[in-house]
Amino acid sequence: MLQQILLMAPPAAGGQGGNPIMQFLPLILIFVVFYFFMIYPQIKKNKAQKKFRETLGKGDKVITIGGVHAKIIEASEHTFLIDSEGTKLRIDRTAVSMEASQALNQPAKEEKK
């Protein structure tokens, strides 16, 4: 019985110490994958949205994140004054939806014959 217990016991840690970097390699790889598939695309998207909002100006048509279709009649550093069918609203620049507004402002594509 004692021999069976000794055979099942794990080997002593002395003399079998591996490279400590190898112990953390899976954790490092998980972080790298997480960064390139989750964090980096979000940073890139935020930069694109910021650049888009900075280029908007008077006369541009926009759609807000709330779904309001309007035309910019005044632009300041942090806000827009928009007109939607005679109703004027002052909104924050961050309230403009980039995806919806870009689709609205793209010229109509000609159909191929």
C-alpha positions in Angstrom: 0.0 0.0 0.0 2.8 2.4 0.9 4.5 1.6 -2.4 1.4 2.5 -4.3 1.1 5.8 -2.6 4.7 6.7 -3.3 4.3 5.8 -7.0 1.3 8.0 -7.3 2.9 11.0 -5.6 4.1 13.8 -7.9 7.8 14.2 -8.4 9.6 16.7 -6.2 9.9 20.2 -7.5 13.6 20.4 -7.0 15.7 19.9 -10.1 12.7 20.2 -12.5 12.2 24.0 -12.4 11.4 25.2 -15.9 11.7 28.6 -17.5 9.4 31.0 -15.7 8.6 32.7 -18.9 7.1 29.4 -20.2 4.7 29.4 -17.3 3.3 32.8 -18.3 3.4 32.2 -22.1 -0.3 31.2 -22.3 -1.3 34.2 -20.4 0.8 36.5 -22.6 -0.6 34.9 -25.7 -4.2 35.4 -24.5 -3.5 39.1 -23.8 -1.9 39.6 -27.3 -4.9 37.9 -29.0 -7.3 39.9 -26.8 -5.5 43.2 -27.7 -5.5 42.6 -31.5 -9.1 41.3 -31.8 -10.8 43.5 -29.2 -8.9 46.6 -28.1 -7.1 47.7 -31.3 -10.2 47.7 -33.5 -12.1 49.7 -30.9 -9.3 52.3 -30.7 -9.2 52.5 -34.5 -13.0 53.0 -34.7 -12.9 55.7 -32.1 -10.2 57.6 -34.0 -12.3 57.4 -37.2 -15.4 58.6 -35.4 -13.5 61.6 -34.0 -12.0 62.5 -37.3 -15.5 62.3 -39.0 -17.1 64.5 -36.4 -14.3 67.1 -36.7 -14.9 67.3 -40.5 -18.6 68.0 -40.2 -19.7 71.5 -40.8 -22.5 73.8 -41.9 -24.7 72.4 -44.5 -23.9 68.7 -43.9 -26.8 66.3 -43.4 -26.6 64.1 -40.4 -28.4 61.4 -38.5 -28.2 61.4 -34.7 -27.8 58.3 -32.6 -31.4 58.9 -31.6 -32.5 58.7 -35.2 -33.2 62.4 -35.9 -32.5 63.3 -39.6 -31.3 66.9 -39.8 -29.0 69.5 -41.5 -26.3 71.3 -39.6 -26.9 75.1 -39.6 -24.2 76.0 -37.1 -21.1 74.2 -35.8 -19.1 75.1 -32.6 -16.3 73.4 -30.8 -18.4 70.9 -28.9 -22.0 71.2 -30.3 -24.0 71.5 -33.5 -27.2 73.5 -34.1 -29.3 71.3 -36.4 -32.5 71.9 -38.2 -35.0 69.1 -38.7 -38.1 70.2 -40.5 -38.3 73.6 -38.9 -37.3 72.4 -35.5 -33.9 73.6 -34.3 -31.9 71.6 -31.8 -28.5 72.0 -30.2 -26.8 68.7 -29.9 -23.4 67.5 -28.7 -21.0 66.4 -31.5 -20.8 62.9 -30.0 -24.6 62.5 -30.7 -24.0 62.2 -34.4 -24.0 58.6 -35.8 -21.0 58.2 -38.1 -22.3 55.1 -40.0 -25.7 56.4 -40.7 -24.5 59.9 -41.6 -21.9 58.6 -44.0 -24.5 56.5 -45.8 -26.8 59.6 -46.0 -24.1 61.9 -47.5 -22.7 59.4 -50.1 -23.7 60.4 -53.6 -26.1 58.0 -55.3 -24.3 55.4 -57.3 -25.1 55.2 -61.0 -26.5 51.9 -62.1 -24.5 50.0 -64.8 -26.3 49.4 -68.1 
